[in-house]
Amino acid sequence: MQAIQEGLLKVDPGLMLWTVITFVILVLLLWKTAWKPVVEALDSRAEKVRNDLEAADRNRLEAEKLLAQHKEMMDNARSEAARIISEGKAEADKLKDEIIAKASSDAKSLSDKVKREIEVAKDKALSDIKAEVVTLSTEIASKIISKNLNPDDQKDLVEKTLNKIETVQ
């Protein structure tokens, strides 16, 4: 309380003069020694921040450009893959059709060959049967001629020959 009574806010001209002189000397000393390095440090820091921002902007533009190129390459790759798949399917369908046509042709030619072989075998069997009939007929005729047969013997001989023919067939 005593400070209030004596006047804490009381202005003392001598103290004020020395405070102003000390402040001016301190500002001059700081101006000569610290101001330049502080300003240079702030300027260099501002320049570094500006350069970093510019570099970041350049990098962002470069990244956007690369992204656009990447997207274009991906689109090209997709369209190329779709084209290759389409060509592969078309080629596979064509190959399938060729295989089916060849198999059908081979089956028809094999069927025709088998039919011809069956006809040949049938013709051979018929000619063998005819030859056997001729042989049997000749045997019957020679037996009939060599021996005078009565009607019962002739009938018996014809039945035996017919049985022989049936077994051959």
LINLINZI-V625709 format. One line per field, one symbol per residue. burial: # if it has 16 or more other C-alpha atoms within 10 Angstrom, else .. A space follows every 50 residues. Layout:
# LINLINZI-V625709
burial->???
This chain:
# LINLINZI-V625709
burial->.................................................. .................................................. ................................#..#...#.......... ......#...#........
